[in-house]
Amino acid sequence: MNMRRYVAKDMRECLRQVREAQGPDAVILSTRRVEGGVEVVAAMDFDMAPAPALAPSLADMPSAPADDAVAALADLAGRAPAPSASQADMQAELRSLRQLLESQLATLAWNDLTRRAPVQAEVLRELTQLGLANDLAASIIAELPARLDLARAQHRARAVLTHKLPVAEDRWLSRGGRVAFVGPTGVGKSTAIAKLAARRVLEQGPQGIALVSTDGVRFGAQEQIQNLGRLLGVAAYAVDHPRELERLLASLEDSSLVLIDTAGTSQRDPRLAAKLAALAGTHPQLEMALVLAASSQAGAAEEVIARFAAVRLAACILTKIDEATSLGGTLSALIRARLPLTWVSEGQRIPEDLVPARAHQLVVRAVTLAERSGASADEDLLQRRFGGLAHALA
């Protein structure tokens, strides 16, 4: 068992060190507050150690501190004689022992937290119901002042979440630029462009704006952008290759704003990085804006952001918020990636259903969605998610 100790100013930094040093499969054995920050003990390589002759039951020592239980079990595992069972049996026994250890420690630690810090535990429950990632919820709790009542703690937690969400003021409609909208198929790139273009025309007139489609894959996509151009009275173009786009952008230097619609590409397409690099190389001032559907699952949102970040993303537009049942996972992904959100889109009306992103409004929307959907977080879920962090949170 490869055990290591980490010390940092807060839990988020500790967890980052664990992931970088031991990978995502590392198991948190104990956490506690120390002078100047938080201490975390993590372990890896359980399957490489010999199985103990007799696994101690943590249920038999409920009053023992979690740190002492971990140390005793680790010592026993290191001193136990090699069993006569096969290697496969040893690995299965060790996996079972690890699961038992994690479950028992999580239960003890969570129960201890609910006794010593019931307000923090209740706020963790609410953040979990919002769908926030575990580490983000834990970092929010770590920033709450001591001795708050529940109502103030809930309000402060939402304020901390609002502060963490990166939001950028729109600069395209006011200052112009060359913006390529990228993202998976079906997230609403073309609709977002139509809303932005219509808003720009309503505010400043049709002068100085051009629309470009590079989507030669979706049937009718290029005709759609040209029809939009005719409706708005602005120039619209269709190109098929990056070199054509490069020549077109060079000829549009007099246009203050150029909005570029691209073909939807799966985040798992092995050619995605090459496509994005070719697009980014068509103009030195080209900005890349990720269009992300709020209705995406949390894991999918994380994956999309990570894959499309192969080139530097300037901002994100969040679409289909009216179709989302939860916003916590999407907000977690944006916060982790530090990707600024600039516009939020819901509905099909052009341009009414496109508004500037406001962090506090999104947090309120996340709370409303959780309440409306009846989202819940039972004790078992909370124990699994936060049992390993409970000592540092209290």
N, C-alpha and C positions, 0 to 999 in steps of 0.2 A: 504494500500500500504506500503510494507516494503522497505524503502529507506535507503541505506547505502553509506557512503563516503569512498573511498579508495585512498591512496596516496603511490606512489612508485617511484623509480628512472626512470622507463621507462614504456611505454604502455604495453609491454609484461608482465611485472611483475604485473601491475595493473589488467590486464585481468585474469591472473592466480589466483590472490586473489579473484576476483569476482566469477570465476568458483568454487573455493574451498568453498567459503562462501555461495554462493547463487545458485550454480548449473548452468547448461548450458542454462536454460530458463530465466535467469536474463536479464533484458532489460537495456541497457546503456542509461541513461537519459542525461548526460552531461559529457564532458571532457574538461579539460583546463590545461595549463601549470601553475605550481606553483613553488615556490622557492625550488630547490632541486629535481624536478621531474615533475610528472604528477598526476593530481587529476581526479578520475572518480566517478561519482554518478550513482549507479545502483539500480534497484527496482525489487521486486518480489511480488507475491501474489496479483496481480491486481484483481483477481476474488473474493477475500475475502472482498474487500472494497465495501461500498454502492455506487451505481451509482449516479453521479451528476445530479442535476435537469436540468442543461443546460450546454452542453459541449461548451467551448469557441473555436472559430475558430482561429487557428494559422495563417491562410491565411489573416485574418483581421489585423494582427500586424506584417508585414514582417520585420520591423526594430527592433523589440524587440529582445534582446539577447535570445539565446536558453535556457540558464540556468534560466533566469527570467520566461520564458514561462512554463518551467517544474515546477518551484516552485509554480507559480500561479495555474496551473492545479492541482497539488498535494494538495494545500491548499483548493481549491474548492471541490475536491473529499472528503477531510476529513470533511468539514463542511456541506456538502449537507444533507438535510433530507432524511430519508429512503423513497424510492418510494413505490407506491402501487402495482407495477407490480409484477409478480411472480419472484421467485428466478432465474428461467431459463432465463427470459427476462432481469433481471439485469445482469446476467453473459454475455449474448449476447451483451448487450449495452456496458458493460465494455470492452469486447474484441474488439468491434468496435472502442471504444474510444482509446484504446491502439494502435490499428493499425493506426488510424488517427494521434495520437501523434507521433508515430515512423516515419511515412511517412513525416509529415510536418517538423519535426525537422531535419530529414535526408536531406530533400531538402534544407532547409535554411542553414544548416551547410555546405553541399557540395558546394552550390553556393558561400557561403562566402569564402571557401577554394580556389575555382578556381579563385576568384578575388584577394585574398591576396597572394596566393602562386601558381601561375599557373604552375610552373615547377614541384613542388611536385605532383600536381594533374595529370599532364601528365605522370609522372613516375609511379604513382599508376595505371594509365590506362594500361601502358605497363606490369606491374607486374601481373595485373589481366588477361591480354591477355595470359600470360605465363601459367595461371592456378594455380598460387600460392594461398595458403590459406590467408584469410583476415588478420589474426593476424600477419602472417609472413610478408606480404606486408607492413603492418603498421609499424612493427618493423624495417624493412629496411629503410623506409622513415624517421623514427625518428633518424636514424644514419647518415643521409646525412648532410654535412655541409651546412650552410646558404650561400645564394648568389652564387649558382652555376648556370651556364647556362644549357640549356636542355641537350646538348650533354655530358657535364661532369657529370651531375646528372645521366644520364642513364648509363654511364660507371661506375660511383661509385656504383650505385645500384646493378649492375651485380657483381661487385667486392665484395660487402657485402654479396650477396647471395652465391657467391663462397666460401667465408670464413665461412659461416654458415654451409655449407654442410659437414658432417663428412665423411672423407675418410681415410681408413687405408691401409698402405702398405701391400702387400701380404707377409705372413710369412710362409705359408704352403709349397710352392715349394722350398723355400730356407732353411727353418729350420725344416720342417716336422711337424708332429702332427697327431692326430686322429680327423677327421672332419666328422660330420654327416650333410648331407644336407637335410633340412626339408622345407616344404611348401605345398601349395595346389596342387591338381591334375592339370597337364598340364602346369606347369610354366617352365619346362625344366630342372629339377634336373639331370636327367640321361645324357642329352646332355652336361650340364655344367661340370659334373664329367668327361665325355669322353674328353672334351677339356682340362681340367686341367691335367688329367692323360697323355694325348698325349704330352702336353707342357713339363711336368716333364720328360718324357722319352726322348724327343728330346734334352733337356738341360743337363740331368744328366745320362741318361741310365735307363734301367728297374730295376736296383738293388734297393732294399729297399722300394718298393712301393707295396701296396696291395689294391685291390678293393673288396668291400663287398656290397651285396644287401640284404636288409631286406624286400624288396617289394614282399610279397607273394600274393598281391591283383591283381595287373595289370598283365594281361596275357602276358607271355613271358619276364617279367621284369628281372627275375633272369638269364634266358638264355642270355639275352642281355648283362648283366654285365660280364658273363663268356666268351661270344664271344669277348667282348672288351679286356678282359684280354689276350686271346689267340692272338689277333691281335697285341697287344702291347708287348707281351712277359712278362707279369707280373702276379703275383698270383691273383686269383679271387675266391671269396667264396659267398655262398648263405646260409642265415640262416632265420628261421621263427619266432623265439621268442627272447625276450631280454636276457634270460638266455644263449641261444646259442651264442648270440653276445658277452656276457660277457666272456664266456669261449674262444671264438675265439680271442677276443682282447688280452686276457691274453697270448695267444700262439703266438701273433704277436709282441712281444716286440722287436724283432730284425728288424722289419720293421720301417723305419723312418717316412713314410707317409702312412696313411690308410684313404682312401676315402670311405664313407659309403652312399649308396643310400637308401632312405627310401620311404615308400609308401606315395603317396599324400593323404593328409587329409584336408577336408574342415575346414575352420576356425570356422565354426559353429557346428562342431561335439562336442557333449557334453563330449566325452571321450578324447578330444584332450589333455587337461592338463595332464591327467593320462598317456597317451601314451608318451608324451614328457618327463615326469618325469621318466618313466621306461627306456626310451632310454638314458637319461642323466646319469642314475645310473649304466650304464654298464661299465664305465671306469672313473677313477678319473680325467684323463686329456682330456676327450672327449670334443671337442668344437662343438657348434651348429651353423650352418650357414643357414640363411634364404635365400631361392631362391624366388625372387619376380619378377613378370612379369611387365615390364614397360608399357605394354598395358592395365593394370588394371585401372579401374576407381579410382579416388582419394579416394572416400569413402571406396572402397574395399581394397585399399592398407593400409589405416589407420587401418581397421578392422583386416586384416591379421597380420600386425606388432603387434598390441595390443594382439591378441590371442596367437600368437606363442611366445610372450615374457613371457609366463607362465614359461619358463625356460630362463636363461640368454643367449641371443644371442651374439655370438662373432662378427659376421659380416653379411653382406648381399651381395648377388650376384644379379645384375639386369640383367634380360634376356629379350629377344624379344624387344629390343629397336628399332629395325627396323620396328616393327608393331605398335609402339606408335604414336598417333596423337598429344599428349601433354605430357610434362614431369613435368609440374609445380606441379600437385597434388602428384605425386610420390616423388618428391624432398621435398615437404612440409612434407609428412609423415615421411621420413627419418630424416629430421631436427628435427621435433617435438619429435621423439623417440630417437634422438641422437644415431641412429644405423649406425655404420660406413660401408661404401660401399667399397668393395675391388676389385671386378671384374665386368666388363660390357660385356654382350654377345649380339651379333646380327648376324643373319644368321645361317646357318647350317654347314659351313665349320669347320673342326676340324684339328688343333687347331686355325686356323687363326682368326676366328670370336670371339675370347675372348681376351680382352685387360684389363690391369690394370685400375682401376677407376681413373679418373682425374676430379676434381671438376670443373675447368674452362671449360673443354671440354663439360661436361654435361650441364653447363649453356648456352654455345654457342649453343649446340644442342637444348635446350629448346627454345631459341630465334628463331632459324631457323625453327623449327617445327611450332611455332606460326605464323611466317611470311608465311610459305608455306601453312598452312591450312586457312589463312585469318581470324584468331581469332580476335574477336572484343569485345569491352566493351562499351556499350552505357551509356548515362547519368543516366538512371533509375537504371541500375545495379550498377553503381558506387555510386549513392546516397544511395541505400539500403545497400551496403557493408561497406561504409566508412563514411556515414553521421554522425553516432554516434561518430566517432573518429576524425572528421575533426578539432575540436577546438584544440585538443592536437597535431595534425600533423602540423598545420600551425605555 
